[in-house]
Amino acid sequence: MNDVNDTNDDAVQAIRDLVAERVRAVKAKDPEPLAHQQADDIITFDVLPPLRSHGVDAVAEKTQAWFDGYDGDIDYDVRELAVTAAGDLGFCSFVYHVGGTLVSGDAVDMWCAPRSAAGASTGRGASSTTTSRCRSTPRRARRSSDSSPSSGE
């Protein structure tokens, strides 16, 4: 993980820990840490049906379905992490790469730029909200050498 504009306070570290936990969970194909980073009553909107879901159990189910769509490991890497926090509220932005081979045999090679707000309260633990903008390069062949997003993505 490359970090940009990082400071050393507790709220910033809590957000950095959330992002690191996300990376570990995706690489391990473990939906539980990702689901439990969310508020219990989260409402999510996705591009695949059901378009609207409610609660951490729904997040875990949809995340597991995403993981199950991959044949083997998921390549997941976070770059350019920038965190800003004051008190128990913070914001981070980064780009991340998702790669791998789907069970269909199609290769995934996609860069996304989420923007996340996270409560880093020590009372309840940190939780996060994320929106994403992604660009993908669908291909049939396995992913070739590591590529980075071009400027402007």
VOPAGU-2260 file (C-alpha; in pm, 1 decimal, decimal comma):
REM VOPAGU-2260
SITE   aa  ch    i         X         Y         Z
SITE  MET   A    0       0,0       0,0       0,0
SITE  ASN   A    1     142,1     338,5    -100,8
SITE  ASP   A    2      41,0     618,4     134,6
SITE  VAL   A    3      -4,4     985,5      54,5
SITE  ASN   A    4     -78,4    1271,4     298,9
SITE  ASP   A    5     -71,0    1047,3     603,3
SITE  THR   A    6     -50,7    1182,1     957,3
SITE  ASN   A    7       2,2     991,0    1278,4
SITE  ASP   A    8    -312,0    1036,7    1493,1
SITE  ASP   A    9    -546,5     765,2    1623,1
SITE  ALA   A   10    -835,1     841,0    1383,8
SITE  VAL   A   11    -609,7     826,0    1078,7
SITE  GLN   A   12    -462,2     496,8    1199,7
SITE  ALA   A   13    -810,8     351,5    1254,6
SITE  ILE   A   14    -900,3     431,9     892,2
SITE  ARG   A   15    -570,3     294,1     763,4
SITE  ASP   A   16    -645,7     -23,5     961,6
SITE  LEU   A   17    -990,0     -49,0     795,5
SITE  VAL   A   18    -831,5     -32,0     450,1
SITE  ALA   A   19    -563,4    -287,8     543,5
SITE  GLU   A   20    -832,6    -519,5     683,0
SITE  ARG   A   21   -1024,5    -483,3     356,2
SITE  VAL   A   22    -717,9    -586,5     154,0
SITE  ARG   A   23    -655,3    -889,0     378,6
SITE  ALA   A   24   -1021,9    -994,9     362,3
SITE  VAL   A   25   -1041,2    -975,4     -18,1
SITE  LYS   A   26    -716,5   -1168,1     -64,2
SITE  ALA   A   27    -842,2   -1433,4     181,6
SITE  LYS   A   28   -1190,3   -1433,0      21,5
SITE  ASP   A   29   -1340,5   -1375,0     367,3
SITE  PRO   A   30   -1660,1   -1166,1     350,2
SITE  GLU   A   31   -1712,7   -1130,4     725,5
SITE  PRO   A   32   -1458,3    -853,8     798,5
SITE  LEU   A   33   -1590,7    -655,7     501,5
SITE  ALA   A   34   -1951,7    -694,4     612,4
SITE  HIS   A   35   -1876,9    -599,7     971,0
SITE  GLN   A   36   -1698,9    -279,8     869,6
SITE  GLN   A   37   -2046,9    -153,1     783,0
SITE  ALA   A   38   -2321,8     -20,6    1007,8
SITE  ASP   A   39   -2564,9    -298,9    1108,8
SITE  ASP   A   40   -2852,6    -132,6     921,7
SITE  ILE   A   41   -2657,7     -43,2     605,4
SITE  ILE   A   42   -2851,7     -10,2     281,5
SITE  THR   A   43   -2644,3     -90,8     -26,4
SITE  PHE   A   44   -2711,6     -32,7    -394,7
SITE  ASP   A   45   -2533,2    -253,6    -645,6
SITE  VAL   A   46   -2510,6    -294,8   -1020,0
SITE  LEU   A   47   -2627,7    -658,7   -1003,8
SITE  PRO   A   48   -2962,3    -778,9    -863,2
SITE  PRO   A   49   -3082,5    -737,8    -605,3
SITE  LEU   A   50   -3004,7    -373,3    -665,8
SITE  ARG   A   51   -3096,4    -275,9    -308,6
SITE  SER   A   52   -2992,6    -475,9      -3,2
SITE  HIS   A   53   -3021,9    -413,9     370,1
SITE  GLY   A   54   -2795,7    -517,4     658,8
SITE  VAL   A   55   -2454,9    -674,1     713,9
SITE  ASP   A   56   -2581,8   -1024,5     634,5
SITE  ALA   A   57   -2676,4    -905,0     285,2
SITE  VAL   A   58   -2330,9    -747,2     245,5
SITE  ALA   A   59   -2166,1   -1075,6     348,0
SITE  GLU   A   60   -2384,1   -1277,3     105,1
SITE  LYS   A   61   -2316,7   -1047,2    -190,9
SITE  THR   A   62   -1946,2   -1032,7    -110,3
SITE  GLN   A   63   -1925,0   -1412,8     -88,9
SITE  ALA   A   64   -2103,0   -1437,9    -425,7
SITE  TRP   A   65   -1841,6   -1199,2    -569,7
SITE  PHE   A   66   -1558,2   -1412,1    -427,4
SITE  ASP   A   67   -1719,9   -1733,1    -554,6
SITE  GLY   A   68   -1712,9   -1588,7    -906,4
SITE  TYR   A   69   -1332,1   -1617,0    -910,3
SITE  ASP   A   70   -1140,5   -1930,5   -1001,2
SITE  GLY   A   71    -848,3   -1904,4    -762,3
SITE  ASP   A   72    -695,1   -1604,1    -593,4
SITE  ILE   A   73    -809,5   -1244,7    -627,3
SITE  ASP   A   74    -532,7    -993,0    -689,2
SITE  TYR   A   75    -625,8    -688,7    -478,6
SITE  ASP   A   76    -389,2    -398,2    -424,7
SITE  VAL   A   77    -445,7     -50,4    -277,8
SITE  ARG   A   78    -238,3     245,0    -394,5
SITE  GLU   A   79    -221,8     618,0    -322,8
SITE  LEU   A   80    -403,8     599,6      10,5
SITE  ALA   A   81    -480,3     949,0     142,8
SITE  VAL   A   82    -646,9     987,1     484,1
SITE  THR   A   83    -788,3    1295,9     652,9
SITE  ALA   A   84    -944,6    1276,5     997,9
SITE  ALA   A   85   -1060,6    1503,9    1276,3
SITE  GLY   A   86   -1205,4    1371,0    1598,7
SITE  ASP   A   87   -1393,6    1050,8    1525,2
SITE  LEU   A   88   -1477,0    1124,2    1159,5
SITE  GLY   A   89   -1246,7    1071,2     867,8
SITE  PHE   A   90   -1223,5    1043,9     491,9
SITE  CYS   A   91    -993,6     846,6     269,4
SITE  SER   A   92    -937,8     803,4     -99,0
SITE  PHE   A   93    -725,2     556,6    -290,7
SITE  VAL   A   94    -715,4     355,5    -608,3
SITE  TYR   A   95    -727,8     -19,1    -601,9
SITE  HIS   A   96    -662,9    -289,9    -853,5
SITE  VAL   A   97    -868,9    -608,1    -881,3
SITE  GLY   A   98    -739,8    -887,9   -1097,5
SITE  GLY   A   99    -785,7   -1257,6   -1140,0
SITE  THR   A  100    -965,4   -1516,3   -1346,2
SITE  LEU   A  101   -1338,3   -1570,0   -1321,8
SITE  VAL   A  102   -1489,6   -1918,5   -1314,4
SITE  SER   A  103   -1605,7   -1842,6   -1670,9
SITE  GLY   A  104   -1238,4   -1819,9   -1774,9
SITE  ASP   A  105   -1256,1   -1443,7   -1833,1
SITE  ALA   A  106    -974,0   -1236,4   -1688,3
SITE  VAL   A  107   -1043,1    -937,3   -1463,9
SITE  ASP   A  108    -806,3    -639,8   -1472,4
SITE  MET   A  109    -981,6    -341,9   -1315,7
SITE  TRP   A  110    -880,8     -20,4   -1136,6
SITE  CYS   A  111   -1133,2     153,3    -909,1
SITE  ALA   A  112   -1122,6     485,9    -727,7
SITE  PRO   A  113   -1346,7     472,4    -418,7
SITE  ARG   A  114   -1406,4     757,1    -180,6
SITE  SER   A  115   -1473,7     648,2     175,6
SITE  ALA   A  116   -1598,5     816,9     489,1
SITE  ALA   A  117   -1528,3     635,2     812,4
SITE  GLY   A  118   -1620,4     687,5    1171,7
SITE  ALA   A  119   -1313,0     604,6    1374,5
SITE  SER   A  120   -1479,0     621,4    1713,9
SITE  THR   A  121   -1310,4     417,4    1982,9
SITE  GLY   A  122   -1647,2     343,5    2146,0
SITE  ARG   A  123   -1805,5     136,7    1869,5
SITE  GLY   A  124   -1506,5      66,2    1651,3
SITE  ALA   A  125   -1456,8     202,8    1305,5
SITE  SER   A  126   -1707,7     161,0    1027,3
SITE  SER   A  127   -1705,5     281,7     669,9
SITE  THR   A  128   -1913,5     396,2     376,1
SITE  THR   A  129   -1777,8     367,8      22,9
SITE  THR   A  130   -1865,5     485,0    -325,8
SITE  SER   A  131   -1663,1     368,4    -626,4
SITE  ARG   A  132   -1581,1     458,8    -982,9
SITE  CYS   A  133   -1418,4     176,1   -1178,4
SITE  ARG   A  134   -1257,5     113,4   -1512,9
SITE  SER   A  135   -1204,6    -238,0   -1634,7
SITE  THR   A  136   -1032,2    -409,3   -1921,0
SITE  PRO   A  137   -1223,0    -729,4   -2001,1
SITE  ARG   A  138   -1007,2    -994,7   -2164,8
SITE  ARG   A  139   -1014,7   -1366,9   -2217,1
SITE  ALA   A  140    -644,0   -1429,3   -2158,0
SITE  ARG   A  141    -496,1   -1444,2   -1811,2
SITE  ARG   A  142    -381,4   -1112,9   -1669,4
SITE  SER   A  143     -38,3   -1018,0   -1794,5
SITE  SER   A  144     226,5    -828,2   -1600,4
SITE  ASP   A  145     120,7    -569,2   -1345,1
SITE  SER   A  146     -24,5    -255,7   -1495,9
SITE  SER   A  147    -107,9      73,9   -1333,5
SITE  PRO   A  148    -391,3     315,5   -1398,6
SITE  SER   A  149    -316,0     583,4   -1650,9
SITE  SER   A  150    -336,2     942,0   -1538,9
SITE  GLY   A  151    -687,7    1075,8   -1513,9
SITE  GLU   A  152    -844,4     752,3   -1389,7
